[in-house]
C-alpha cells in the first residue's frame, strides 16, 4: 500500500515526516532516509492499532498541494 507523506528539513537539521492521511502521525530522523523509515513504521503501527480497536481504515487524502507565484 502506498501512503503519501510529507517530509521537510527543520531548522535544527532534522528531517520531519508527516502523513496527511493521519493527522498527528509524525516522525523524524537525522537523515531523509531515516525519517522515511520512521514514518513508515509509525503509519504501520497506527493502522494496526485502528484494526485492533475495530476502527475501519479509510485512506483519505482531502488536500491538494500546489505551488503559487507571488510578486515581491
PDB file of N, CA, C, O and CB in Angstrom:
ATOM      1  N   UNK A   1       0.844  -1.170   0.000  1.00  0.00           N
ATOM      2  CA  UNK A   1       0.000   0.000   0.000  1.00  0.00           C
ATOM      3  C   UNK A   1       0.893   1.238   0.000  1.00  0.00           C
ATOM      4  O   UNK A   1       1.882   1.297   0.731  1.00  0.00           O
ATOM      5  CB  UNK A   1      -0.963  -0.005   1.219  1.00  0.00           C
ATOM      6  N   UNK A   2       0.551   2.201  -0.801  1.00  0.00           N
ATOM      7  CA  UNK A   2       1.297   3.453  -0.835  1.00  0.00           C
ATOM      8  C   UNK A   2       0.521   4.526  -0.090  1.00  0.00           C
ATOM      9  O   UNK A   2      -0.678   4.701  -0.305  1.00  0.00           O
ATOM     10  CB  UNK A   2       1.577   3.892  -2.290  1.00  0.00           C
ATOM     11  N   UNK A   3       1.202   5.230   0.771  1.00  0.00           N
ATOM     12  CA  UNK A   3       0.613   6.318   1.546  1.00  0.00           C
ATOM     13  C   UNK A   3       1.459   7.562   1.293  1.00  0.00           C
ATOM     14  O   UNK A   3       2.687   7.504   1.368  1.00  0.00           O
ATOM     15  CB  UNK A   3       0.544   5.968   3.087  1.00  0.00           C
ATOM     16  N   UNK A   4       0.823   8.660   1.000  1.00  0.00           N
ATOM     17  CA  UNK A   4       1.548   9.909   0.760  1.00  0.00           C
ATOM     18  C   UNK A   4       2.045  10.488   2.090  1.00  0.00           C
ATOM     19  O   UNK A   4       1.293  10.573   3.061  1.00  0.00           O
ATOM     20  CB  UNK A   4       0.644  10.936   0.021  1.00  0.00           C
ATOM     21  N   UNK A   5       3.308  10.879   2.116  1.00  0.00           N
ATOM     22  CA  UNK A   5       3.881  11.544   3.287  1.00  0.00           C
ATOM     23  C   UNK A   5       4.515  12.855   2.841  1.00  0.00           C
ATOM     24  O   UNK A   5       4.824  13.054   1.666  1.00  0.00           O
ATOM     25  CB  UNK A   5       4.930  10.631   4.001  1.00  0.00           C
ATOM     26  N   UNK A   6       4.695  13.723   3.796  1.00  0.00           N
ATOM     27  CA  UNK A   6       5.376  14.996   3.539  1.00  0.00           C
ATOM     28  C   UNK A   6       6.621  15.012   4.402  1.00  0.00           C
ATOM     29  O   UNK A   6       6.580  14.633   5.572  1.00  0.00           O
ATOM     30  CB  UNK A   6       4.447  16.238   3.843  1.00  0.00           C
ATOM     31  N   UNK A   7       7.730  15.452   3.825  1.00  0.00           N
ATOM     32  CA  UNK A   7       8.988  15.463   4.567  1.00  0.00           C
ATOM     33  C   UNK A   7       9.680  16.801   4.334  1.00  0.00           C
ATOM     34  O   UNK A   7       9.737  17.302   3.211  1.00  0.00           O
ATOM     35  CB  UNK A   7       9.908  14.276   4.138  1.00  0.00           C
ATOM     36  N   UNK A   8      10.201  17.364   5.412  1.00  0.00           N
ATOM     37  CA  UNK A   8      10.917  18.632   5.307  1.00  0.00           C
ATOM     38  C   UNK A   8      12.008  18.698   6.366  1.00  0.00           C
ATOM     39  O   UNK A   8      11.922  18.053   7.411  1.00  0.00           O
ATOM     40  CB  UNK A   8       9.948  19.824   5.454  1.00  0.00           C
ATOM     41  N   UNK A   9      13.015  19.477   6.081  1.00  0.00           N
ATOM     42  CA  UNK A   9      14.138  19.630   6.997  1.00  0.00           C
ATOM     43  C   UNK A   9      13.857  20.807   7.923  1.00  0.00           C
ATOM     44  O   UNK A   9      13.518  21.895   7.457  1.00  0.00           O
ATOM     45  CB  UNK A   9      15.472  19.836   6.223  1.00  0.00           C
ATOM     46  N   UNK A  10      13.996  20.598   9.243  1.00  0.00           N
ATOM     47  CA  UNK A  10      13.735  21.685  10.182  1.00  0.00           C
ATOM     48  C   UNK A  10      14.986  22.529  10.417  1.00  0.00           C
ATOM     49  O   UNK A  10      16.051  22.252   9.866  1.00  0.00           O
ATOM     50  CB  UNK A  10      13.223  21.126  11.509  1.00  0.00           C
ATOM     51  N   UNK A  11      14.839  23.552  11.237  1.00  0.00           N
ATOM     52  CA  UNK A  11      15.942  24.493  11.464  1.00  0.00           C
ATOM     53  C   UNK A  11      17.124  23.874  12.202  1.00  0.00           C
ATOM     54  O   UNK A  11      18.222  24.429  12.180  1.00  0.00           O
ATOM     55  CB  UNK A  11      15.443  25.680  12.241  1.00  0.00           C
ATOM     56  N   UNK A  12      16.916  22.735  12.855  1.00  0.00           N
ATOM     57  CA  UNK A  12      17.996  22.038  13.559  1.00  0.00           C
ATOM     58  C   UNK A  12      18.673  20.980  12.695  1.00  0.00           C
ATOM     59  O   UNK A  12      19.592  20.300  13.151  1.00  0.00           O
ATOM     60  CB  UNK A  12      17.459  21.392  14.818  1.00  0.00           C
ATOM     61  N   UNK A  13      18.224  20.837  11.453  1.00  0.00           N
ATOM     62  CA  UNK A  13      18.834  19.872  10.544  1.00  0.00           C
ATOM     63  C   UNK A  13      18.183  18.501  10.553  1.00  0.00           C
ATOM     64  O   UNK A  13      18.613  17.620   9.808  1.00  0.00           O
ATOM     65  CB  UNK A  13      20.262  19.723  10.877  1.00  0.00           C
ATOM     66  N   UNK A  14      17.156  18.291  11.375  1.00  0.00           N
ATOM     67  CA  UNK A  14      16.434  17.017  11.410  1.00  0.00           C
ATOM     68  C   UNK A  14      15.388  17.003  10.304  1.00  0.00           C
ATOM     69  O   UNK A  14      14.855  18.048   9.930  1.00  0.00           O
ATOM     70  CB  UNK A  14      15.768  16.787  12.799  1.00  0.00           C
ATOM     71  N   UNK A  15      15.099  15.825   9.787  1.00  0.00           N
ATOM     72  CA  UNK A  15      14.061  15.640   8.791  1.00  0.00           C
ATOM     73  C   UNK A  15      12.770  15.256   9.506  1.00  0.00           C
ATOM     74  O   UNK A  15      12.752  14.298  10.279  1.00  0.00           O
ATOM     75  CB  UNK A  15      14.469  14.559   7.745  1.00  0.00           C
ATOM     76  N   UNK A  16      11.693  15.994   9.256  1.00  0.00           N
ATOM     77  CA  UNK A  16      10.397  15.768   9.883  1.00  0.00           C
ATOM     78  C   UNK A  16       9.450  15.206   8.827  1.00  0.00           C
ATOM     79  O   UNK A  16       9.303  15.779   7.747  1.00  0.00           O
ATOM     80  CB  UNK A  16       9.829  17.087  10.510  1.00  0.00           C
ATOM     81  N   UNK A  17       8.815  14.095   9.142  1.00  0.00           N
ATOM     82  CA  UNK A  17       7.887  13.446   8.211  1.00  0.00           C
ATOM     83  C   UNK A  17       6.489  13.426   8.820  1.00  0.00           C
ATOM     84  O   UNK A  17       6.311  13.061   9.983  1.00  0.00           O
ATOM     85  CB  UNK A  17       8.357  12.000   7.871  1.00  0.00           C
ATOM     86  N   UNK A  18       5.507  13.818   8.027  1.00  0.00           N
ATOM     87  CA  UNK A  18       4.115  13.789   8.457  1.00  0.00           C
ATOM     88  C   UNK A  18       3.293  13.035   7.415  1.00  0.00           C
ATOM     89  O   UNK A  18       3.731  12.823   6.284  1.00  0.00           O
ATOM     90  CB  UNK A  18       3.561  15.230   8.667  1.00  0.00           C
ATOM     91  N   UNK A  19       2.107  12.644   7.821  1.00  0.00           N
ATOM     92  CA  UNK A  19       1.220  11.895   6.937  1.00  0.00           C
ATOM     93  C   UNK A  19      -0.142  12.593   6.898  1.00  0.00           C
ATOM     94  O   UNK A  19      -0.903  12.503   7.861  1.00  0.00           O
ATOM     95  CB  UNK A  19       1.075  10.410   7.411  1.00  0.00           C
ATOM     96  N   UNK A  20      -0.459  13.286   5.804  1.00  0.00           N
ATOM     97  CA  UNK A  20      -1.734  13.997   5.721  1.00  0.00           C
ATOM     98  C   UNK A  20      -2.959  13.097   5.924  1.00  0.00           C
ATOM     99  O   UNK A  20      -3.990  13.570   6.401  1.00  0.00           O
ATOM    100  CB  UNK A  20      -1.837  14.676   4.387  1.00  0.00           C
ATOM    101  N   UNK A  21      -2.866  11.824   5.575  1.00  0.00           N
ATOM    102  CA  UNK A  21      -3.997  10.910   5.765  1.00  0.00           C
ATOM    103  C   UNK A  21      -4.261  10.614   7.234  1.00  0.00           C
ATOM    104  O   UNK A  21      -5.367  10.220   7.605  1.00  0.00           O
ATOM    105  CB  UNK A  21      -3.746   9.611   5.024  1.00  0.00           C
ATOM    106  N   UNK A  22      -3.244  10.803   8.070  1.00  0.00           N
ATOM    107  CA  UNK A  22      -3.363  10.552   9.503  1.00  0.00           C
ATOM    108  C   UNK A  22      -2.812  11.743  10.271  1.00  0.00           C
ATOM    109  O   UNK A  22      -1.659  11.718  10.701  1.00  0.00           O
ATOM    110  CB  UNK A  22      -2.620   9.252   9.903  1.00  0.00           C
ATOM    111  N   UNK A  23      -3.621  12.794  10.452  1.00  0.00           N
ATOM    112  CA  UNK A  23      -3.135  13.953  11.200  1.00  0.00           C
ATOM    113  C   UNK A  23      -2.601  13.529  12.569  1.00  0.00           C
ATOM    114  O   UNK A  23      -3.232  12.741  13.273  1.00  0.00           O
ATOM    115  CB  UNK A  23      -4.257  14.996  11.366  1.00  0.00           C
ATOM    116  N   UNK A  24      -1.464  14.044  12.927  1.00  0.00           N
ATOM    117  CA  UNK A  24      -0.838  13.683  14.196  1.00  0.00           C
ATOM    118  C   UNK A  24       0.152  12.546  14.070  1.00  0.00           C
ATOM    119  O   UNK A  24       0.902  12.282  15.009  1.00  0.00           O
ATOM    120  CB  UNK A  24      -1.885  13.315  15.191  1.00  0.00           C
ATOM    121  N   UNK A  25       0.175  11.867  12.941  1.00  0.00           N
ATOM    122  CA  UNK A  25       1.149  10.799  12.712  1.00  0.00           C
ATOM    123  C   UNK A  25       2.420  11.465  12.186  1.00  0.00           C
ATOM    124  O   UNK A  25       2.526  11.795  11.005  1.00  0.00           O
ATOM    125  CB  UNK A  25       0.598   9.703  11.696  1.00  0.00           C
ATOM    126  N   UNK A  26       3.379  11.653  13.092  1.00  0.00           N
ATOM    127  CA  UNK A  26       4.592  12.414  12.799  1.00  0.00           C
ATOM    128  C   UNK A  26       5.803  11.609  13.244  1.00  0.00           C
ATOM    129  O   UNK A  26       5.749  10.890  14.242  1.00  0.00           O
ATOM    130  CB  UNK A  26       4.567  13.802  13.498  1.00  0.00           C
ATOM    131  N   UNK A  27       6.891  11.734  12.501  1.00  0.00           N
ATOM    132  CA  UNK A  27       8.148  11.110  12.903  1.00  0.00           C
ATOM    133  C   UNK A  27       9.288  11.986  12.412  1.00  0.00           C
ATOM    134  O   UNK A  27       9.069  12.988  11.732  1.00  0.00           O
ATOM    135  CB  UNK A  27       8.272   9.656  12.341  1.00  0.00           C
ATOM    136  N   UNK A  28      10.500  11.600  12.761  1.00  0.00           N
ATOM    137  CA  UNK A  28      11.667  12.384  12.367  1.00  0.00           C
ATOM    138  C   UNK A  28      12.872  11.479  12.227  1.00  0.00           C
ATOM    139  O   UNK A  28      12.833  10.312  12.616  1.00  0.00           O
ATOM    140  CB  UNK A  28      11.950  13.501  13.384  1.00  0.00           C
ATOM    141  N   UNK A  29      13.929  12.016  11.679  1.00  0.00           N
ATOM    142  CA  UNK A  29      15.186  11.287  11.559  1.00  0.00           C
ATOM    143  C   UNK A  29      16.312  12.253  11.268  1.00  0.00           C
ATOM    144  O   UNK A  29      16.087  13.371  10.805  1.00  0.00           O
ATOM    145  CB  UNK A  29      15.101  10.216  10.462  1.00  0.00           C
ATOM    146  N   UNK A  30      17.527  11.809  11.544  1.00  0.00           N
ATOM    147  CA  UNK A  30      18.690  12.658  11.269  1.00  0.00           C
ATOM    148  C   UNK A  30      18.945  12.781   9.773  1.00  0.00           C
ATOM    149  O   UNK A  30      19.560  13.744   9.314  1.00  0.00           O
ATOM    150  CB  UNK A  30      19.932  12.100  11.963  1.00  0.00           C
ATOM    151  N   UNK A  31      18.461  11.786   9.012  1.00  0.00           N
ATOM    152  CA  UNK A  31      18.578  11.825   7.555  1.00  0.00           C
ATOM    153  C   UNK A  31      17.184  11.675   6.953  1.00  0.00           C
ATOM    154  O   UNK A  31      16.247  11.236   7.619  1.00  0.00           O
ATOM    155  CB  UNK A  31      19.539  10.703   7.032  1.00  0.00           C
ATOM    156  N   UNK A  32      17.067  12.045   5.691  1.00  0.00           N
ATOM    157  CA  UNK A  32      15.792  11.883   4.998  1.00  0.00           C
ATOM    158  C   UNK A  32      15.384  10.411   4.990  1.00  0.00           C
ATOM    159  O   UNK A  32      14.220  10.079   5.216  1.00  0.00           O
ATOM    160  CB  UNK A  32      15.882  12.428   3.554  1.00  0.00           C
ATOM    161  N   UNK A  33      16.340   9.546   4.730  1.00  0.00           N
ATOM    162  CA  UNK A  33      16.066   8.106   4.693  1.00  0.00           C
ATOM    163  C   UNK A  33      15.559   7.600   6.047  1.00  0.00           C
ATOM    164  O   UNK A  33      14.609   6.820   6.105  1.00  0.00           O
ATOM    165  CB  UNK A  33      17.331   7.334   4.285  1.00  0.00           C
ATOM    166  N   UNK A  34      16.199   8.050   7.136  1.00  0.00           N
ATOM    167  CA  UNK A  34      15.779   7.631   8.478  1.00  0.00           C
ATOM    168  C   UNK A  34      14.370   8.129   8.785  1.00  0.00           C
ATOM    169  O   UNK A  34      13.565   7.400   9.365  1.00  0.00           O
ATOM    170  CB  UNK A  34      16.767   8.151   9.539  1.00  0.00           C
ATOM    171  N   UNK A  35      14.072   9.363   8.400  1.00  0.00           N
ATOM    172  CA  UNK A  35      12.736   9.906   8.641  1.00  0.00           C
ATOM    173  C   UNK A  35      11.677   9.112   7.881  1.00  0.00           C
ATOM    174  O   UNK A  35      10.601   8.846   8.417  1.00  0.00           O
ATOM    175  CB  UNK A  35      12.677  11.384   8.235  1.00  0.00           C
ATOM    176  N   UNK A  36      11.972   8.733   6.640  1.00  0.00           N
ATOM    177  CA  UNK A  36      11.022   7.941   5.856  1.00  0.00           C
ATOM    178  C   UNK A  36      10.820   6.555   6.461  1.00  0.00           C
ATOM    179  O   UNK A  36       9.699   6.047   6.489  1.00  0.00           O
ATOM    180  CB  UNK A  36      11.504   7.813   4.411  1.00  0.00           C
ATOM    181  N   UNK A  37      11.888   5.949   6.938  1.00  0.00           N
ATOM    182  CA  UNK A  37      11.778   4.642   7.600  1.00  0.00           C
ATOM    183  C   UNK A  37      10.916   4.768   8.854  1.00  0.00           C
ATOM    184  O   UNK A  37      10.041   3.938   9.104  1.00  0.00           O
ATOM    185  CB  UNK A  37      13.185   4.083   7.963  1.00  0.00           C
ATOM    186  N   UNK A  38      11.172   5.818   9.639  1.00  0.00           N
ATOM    187  CA  UNK A  38      10.444   6.005  10.894  1.00  0.00           C
ATOM    188  C   UNK A  38       8.967   6.313  10.666  1.00  0.00           C
ATOM    189  O   UNK A  38       8.116   5.806  11.398  1.00  0.00           O
ATOM    190  CB  UNK A  38      11.079   7.122  11.700  1.00  0.00           C
ATOM    191  N   UNK A  39       8.645   7.137   9.663  1.00  0.00           N
ATOM    192  CA  UNK A  39       7.232   7.436   9.409  1.00  0.00           C
ATOM    193  C   UNK A  39       6.520   6.200   8.875  1.00  0.00           C
ATOM    194  O   UNK A  39       5.337   6.008   9.155  1.00  0.00           O
ATOM    195  CB  UNK A  39       7.090   8.609   8.411  1.00  0.00           C
ATOM    196  N   UNK A  40       7.211   5.361   8.116  1.00  0.00           N
ATOM    197  CA  UNK A  40       6.606   4.108   7.637  1.00  0.00           C
ATOM    198  C   UNK A  40       6.220   3.221   8.812  1.00  0.00           C
ATOM    199  O   UNK A  40       5.135   2.640   8.827  1.00  0.00           O
ATOM    200  CB  UNK A  40       7.576   3.354   6.700  1.00  0.00           C
ATOM    201  N   UNK A  41       7.109   3.119   9.795  1.00  0.00           N
ATOM    202  CA  UNK A  41       6.818   2.331  10.993  1.00  0.00           C
ATOM    203  C   UNK A  41       5.658   2.943  11.773  1.00  0.00           C
ATOM    204  O   UNK A  41       4.783   2.222  12.253  1.00  0.00           O
ATOM    205  CB  UNK A  41       8.066   2.231  11.889  1.00  0.00           C
ATOM    206  N   UNK A  42       5.647   4.270  11.902  1.00  0.00           N
ATOM    207  CA  UNK A  42       4.577   4.946  12.641  1.00  0.00           C
ATOM    208  C   UNK A  42       3.221   4.724  11.975  1.00  0.00           C
ATOM    209  O   UNK A  42       2.229   4.465  12.656  1.00  0.00           O
ATOM    210  CB  UNK A  42       4.869   6.449  12.748  1.00  0.00           C
ATOM    211  N   UNK A  43       3.176   4.824  10.656  1.00  0.00           N
ATOM    212  CA  UNK A  43       1.924   4.609   9.930  1.00  0.00           C
ATOM    213  C   UNK A  43       1.458   3.164  10.088  1.00  0.00           C
ATOM    214  O   UNK A  43       0.275   2.918  10.322  1.00  0.00           O
ATOM    215  CB  UNK A  43       2.095   4.957   8.434  1.00  0.00           C
ATOM    216  N   UNK A  44       2.372   2.210   9.963  1.00  0.00           N
ATOM    217  CA  UNK A  44       2.015   0.791  10.125  1.00  0.00           C
ATOM    218  C   UNK A  44       1.438   0.526  11.507  1.00  0.00           C
ATOM    219  O   UNK A  44       0.429  -0.166  11.640  1.00  0.00           O
ATOM    220  CB  UNK A  44       3.241  -0.104   9.892  1.00  0.00           C
ATOM    221  N   UNK A  45       2.075   1.073  12.532  1.00  0.00           N
ATOM    222  CA  UNK A  45       1.571   0.892  13.901  1.00  0.00           C
ATOM    223  C   UNK A  45       0.216   1.562  14.077  1.00  0.00           C
ATOM    224  O   UNK A  45      -0.657   1.024  14.758  1.00  0.00           O
ATOM    225  CB  UNK A  45       2.571   1.456  14.924  1.00  0.00           C
ATOM    226  N   UNK A  46       0.032   2.717  13.478  1.00  0.00           N
ATOM    227  CA  UNK A  46      -1.242   3.423  13.575  1.00  0.00           C
ATOM    228  C   UNK A  46      -2.365   2.597  12.949  1.00  0.00           C
ATOM    229  O   UNK A  46      -3.432   2.439  13.542  1.00  0.00           O
ATOM    230  CB  UNK A  46      -1.148   4.800  12.894  1.00  0.00           C
ATOM    231  N   UNK A  47      -2.119   2.074  11.750  1.00  0.00           N
ATOM    232  CA  UNK A  47      -3.128   1.263  11.069  1.00  0.00           C
ATOM    233  C   UNK A  47      -3.410  -0.015  11.857  1.00  0.00           C
ATOM    234  O   UNK A  47      -4.564  -0.433  11.960  1.00  0.00           O
ATOM    235  CB  UNK A  47      -2.669   0.918   9.637  1.00  0.00           C
ATOM    236  N   UNK A  48      -2.374  -0.637  12.412  1.00  0.00           N
ATOM    237  CA  UNK A  48      -2.552  -1.845  13.223  1.00  0.00           C
ATOM    238  C   UNK A  48      -3.406  -1.545  14.451  1.00  0.00           C
ATOM    239  O   UNK A  48      -4.282  -2.333  14.806  1.00  0.00           O
ATOM    240  CB  UNK A  48      -1.185  -2.417  13.652  1.00  0.00           C
ATOM    241  N   UNK A  49      -3.156  -0.412  15.098  1.00  0.00           N
ATOM    242  CA  UNK A  49      -3.933  -0.030  16.280  1.00  0.00           C
ATOM    243  C   UNK A  49      -5.391   0.220  15.909  1.00  0.00           C
ATOM    244  O   UNK A  49      -6.294  -0.179  16.644  1.00  0.00           O
ATOM    245  CB  UNK A  49      -3.332   1.224  16.941  1.00  0.00           C
ATOM    246  N   UNK A  50      -5.627   0.876  14.778  1.00  0.00           N
ATOM    247  CA  UNK A  50      -7.002   1.079  14.321  1.00  0.00           C
ATOM    248  C   UNK A  50      -7.710  -0.264  14.155  1.00  0.00           C
ATOM    249  O   UNK A  50      -8.848  -0.429  14.594  1.00  0.00           O
ATOM    250  CB  UNK A  50      -7.023   1.865  12.992  1.00  0.00           C
ATOM    251  N   UNK A  51      -7.035  -1.221  13.521  1.00  0.00           N
ATOM    252  CA  UNK A  51      -7.621  -2.546  13.294  1.00  0.00           C
ATOM    253  C   UNK A  51      -7.919  -3.246  14.613  1.00  0.00           C
ATOM    254  O   UNK A  51      -8.983  -3.846  14.771  1.00  0.00           O
ATOM    255  CB  UNK A  51      -6.681  -3.411  12.443  1.00  0.00           C
ATOM    256  N   UNK A  52      -6.985  -3.172  15.565  1.00  0.00           N
ATOM    257  CA  UNK A  52      -7.187  -3.808  16.869  1.00  0.00           C
ATOM    258  C   UNK A  52      -8.366  -3.196  17.615  1.00  0.00           C
ATOM    259  O   UNK A  52      -9.051  -3.883  18.373  1.00  0.00           O
ATOM    260  CB  UNK A  52      -5.922  -3.690  17.714  1.00  0.00           C
ATOM    261  N   UNK A  53      -8.602  -1.903  17.400  1.00  0.00           N
ATOM    262  CA  UNK A  53      -9.708  -1.215  18.064  1.00  0.00           C
ATOM    263  C   UNK A  53     -11.012  -1.303  17.281  1.00  0.00           C
ATOM    264  O   UNK A  53     -12.026  -0.734  17.685  1.00  0.00           O
ATOM    265  CB  UNK A  53      -9.351   0.233  18.284  1.00  0.00           C
ATOM    266  N   UNK A  54     -10.981  -2.023  16.153  1.00  0.00           N
ATOM    267  CA  UNK A  54     -12.182  -2.197  15.348  1.00  0.00           C
ATOM    268  C   UNK A  54     -12.579  -0.958  14.561  1.00  0.00           C
ATOM    269  O   UNK A  54     -13.727  -0.829  14.137  1.00  0.00           O
ATOM    270  CB  UNK A  54     -13.310  -2.600  16.224  1.00  0.00           C
ATOM    271  N   UNK A  55     -11.644  -0.060  14.367  1.00  0.00           N
ATOM    272  CA  UNK A  55     -11.916   1.164  13.616  1.00  0.00           C
ATOM    273  C   UNK A  55     -11.474   0.942  12.172  1.00  0.00           C
ATOM    274  O   UNK A  55     -10.314   0.614  11.923  1.00  0.00           O
ATOM    275  CB  UNK A  55     -11.181   2.401  14.251  1.00  0.00           C
ATOM    276  N   UNK A  56     -12.384   1.117  11.224  1.00  0.00           N
ATOM    277  CA  UNK A  56     -12.004   0.877   9.831  1.00  0.00           C
ATOM    278  C   UNK A  56     -10.977   1.898   9.349  1.00  0.00           C
ATOM    279  O   UNK A  56     -11.039   3.079   9.690  1.00  0.00           O
ATOM    280  CB  UNK A  56     -13.241   0.915   8.930  1.00  0.00           C
ATOM    281  N   UNK A  57     -10.047   1.419   8.562  1.00  0.00           N
ATOM    282  CA  UNK A  57      -9.035   2.288   7.973  1.00  0.00           C
ATOM    283  C   UNK A  57      -9.543   2.785   6.639  1.00  0.00           C
ATOM    284  O   UNK A  57      -9.843   1.999   5.741  1.00  0.00           O
ATOM    285  CB  UNK A  57      -7.681   1.552   7.809  1.00  0.00           C
ATOM    286  N   UNK A  58      -9.637   4.080   6.520  1.00  0.00           N
ATOM    287  CA  UNK A  58     -10.046   4.686   5.259  1.00  0.00           C
ATOM    288  C   UNK A  58      -8.937   5.635   4.840  1.00  0.00           C
ATOM    289  O   UNK A  58      -8.669   6.635   5.506  1.00  0.00           O
ATOM    290  CB  UNK A  58     -11.427   5.432   5.387  1.00  0.00           C
ATOM    291  N   UNK A  59      -8.308   5.312   3.745  1.00  0.00           N
ATOM    292  CA  UNK A  59      -7.242   6.173   3.227  1.00  0.00           C
ATOM    293  C   UNK A  59      -7.884   7.442   2.678  1.00  0.00           C
ATOM    294  O   UNK A  59      -8.655   7.400   1.719  1.00  0.00           O
ATOM    295  CB  UNK A  59      -6.397   5.441   2.119  1.00  0.00           C
ATOM    296  N   UNK A  60      -7.559   8.547   3.289  1.00  0.00           N
ATOM    297  CA  UNK A  60      -8.165   9.812   2.916  1.00  0.00           C
ATOM    298  C   UNK A  60      -7.091  10.839   2.599  1.00  0.00           C
ATOM    299  O   UNK A  60      -6.192  11.084   3.404  1.00  0.00           O
ATOM    300  CB  UNK A  60      -9.081  10.320   4.029  1.00  0.00           C
ATOM    301  N   UNK A  61      -7.192  11.417   1.456  1.00  0.00           N
ATOM    302  CA  UNK A  61      -6.275  12.493   1.087  1.00  0.00           C
ATOM    303  C   UNK A  61      -7.130  13.662   0.625  1.00  0.00           C
ATOM    304  O   UNK A  61      -7.363  13.855  -0.568  1.00  0.00           O
ATOM    305  CB  UNK A  61      -5.255  12.042  -0.033  1.00  0.00           C
ATOM    306  N   UNK A  62      -7.585  14.430   1.592  1.00  0.00           N
ATOM    307  CA  UNK A  62      -8.506  15.529   1.323  1.00  0.00           C
ATOM    308  C   UNK A  62      -7.764  16.850   1.181  1.00  0.00           C
ATOM    309  O   UNK A  62      -8.150  17.853   1.781  1.00  0.00           O
ATOM    310  CB  UNK A  62      -9.546  15.631   2.430  1.00  0.00           C
ATOM    311  N   UNK A  63      -6.737  16.848   0.412  1.00  0.00           N
ATOM    312  CA  UNK A  63      -5.995  18.084   0.215  1.00  0.00           C
ATOM    313  C   UNK A  63      -5.392  18.081  -1.179  1.00  0.00           C
ATOM    314  O   UNK A  63      -5.256  17.041  -1.825  1.00  0.00           O
ATOM    315  CB  UNK A  63      -4.896  18.255   1.293  1.00  0.00           C
ATOM    316  N   UNK A  64      -5.048  19.241  -1.606  1.00  0.00           N
ATOM    317  CA  UNK A  64      -4.322  19.413  -2.861  1.00  0.00           C
ATOM    318  C   UNK A  64      -3.125  20.284  -2.540  1.00  0.00           C
ATOM    319  O   UNK A  64      -3.260  21.311  -1.875  1.00  0.00           O
ATOM    320  CB  UNK A  64      -5.227  20.051  -3.996  1.00  0.00           C
ATOM    321  N   UNK A  65      -1.974  19.889  -3.000  1.00  0.00           N
ATOM    322  CA  UNK A  65      -0.771  20.678  -2.771  1.00  0.00           C
ATOM    323  C   UNK A  65      -0.351  21.284  -4.103  1.00  0.00           C
ATOM    324  O   UNK A  65      -0.102  20.568  -5.073  1.00  0.00           O
ATOM    325  CB  UNK A  65       0.378  19.808  -2.153  1.00  0.00           C
ATOM    326  N   UNK A  66      -0.275  22.612  -4.140  1.00  0.00           N
ATOM    327  CA  UNK A  66       0.072  23.335  -5.361  1.00  0.00           C
ATOM    328  C   UNK A  66       1.121  24.392  -5.040  1.00  0.00           C
ATOM    329  O   UNK A  66       1.268  24.811  -3.892  1.00  0.00           O
ATOM    330  CB  UNK A  66      -1.186  23.987  -6.000  1.00  0.00           C
ATOM    331  N   UNK A  67       1.837  24.808  -6.056  1.00  0.00           N
ATOM    332  CA  UNK A  67       2.747  25.940  -5.946  1.00  0.00           C
ATOM    333  C   UNK A  67       2.036  27.165  -6.498  1.00  0.00           C
ATOM    334  O   UNK A  67       1.327  27.078  -7.500  1.00  0.00           O
ATOM    335  CB  UNK A  67       4.089  25.672  -6.704  1.00  0.00           C
ATOM    336  N   UNK A  68       2.223  28.300  -5.850  1.00  0.00           N
ATOM    337  CA  UNK A  68       1.662  29.545  -6.344  1.00  0.00           C
ATOM    338  C   UNK A  68       2.787  30.544  -6.547  1.00  0.00           C
ATOM    339  O   UNK A  68       3.812  30.482  -5.868  1.00  0.00           O
ATOM    340  CB  UNK A  68       0.595  30.103  -5.370  1.00  0.00           C
ATOM    341  N   UNK A  69       2.599  31.451  -7.467  1.00  0.00           N
ATOM    342  CA  UNK A  69       3.575  32.506  -7.719  1.00  0.00           C
ATOM    343  C   UNK A  69       3.138  33.775  -7.002  1.00  0.00           C
ATOM    344  O   UNK A  69       1.954  34.110  -6.970  1.00  0.00           O
ATOM    345  CB  UNK A  69       3.738  32.763  -9.240  1.00  0.00           C
ATOM    346  N   UNK A  70       4.102  34.468  -6.433  1.00  0.00           N
ATOM    347  CA  UNK A  70       3.810  35.735  -5.776  1.00  0.00           C
ATOM    348  C   UNK A  70       4.765  36.796  -6.305  1.00  0.00           C
ATOM    349  O   UNK A  70       5.853  36.483  -6.789  1.00  0.00           O
ATOM    350  CB  UNK A  70       3.925  35.606  -4.230  1.00  0.00           C
ATOM    351  N   UNK A  71       4.354  38.031  -6.209  1.00  0.00           N
ATOM    352  CA  UNK A  71       5.211  39.148  -6.604  1.00  0.00           C
ATOM    353  C   UNK A  71       5.744  39.811  -5.352  1.00  0.00           C
ATOM    354  O   UNK A  71       5.003  40.043  -4.396  1.00  0.00           O
ATOM    355  CB  UNK A  71       4.441  40.173  -7.490  1.00  0.00           C
ATOM    356  N   UNK A  72       7.019  40.111  -5.359  1.00  0.00           N
ATOM    357  CA  UNK A  72       7.624  40.803  -4.220  1.00  0.00           C
ATOM    358  C   UNK A  72       8.076  42.181  -4.618  1.00  0.00           C
ATOM    359  O   UNK A  72       8.612  42.918  -3.791  1.00  0.00           O
ATOM    360  CB  UNK A  72       8.799  40.010  -3.661  1.00  0.00           C
TER     361      UNK A  72
END
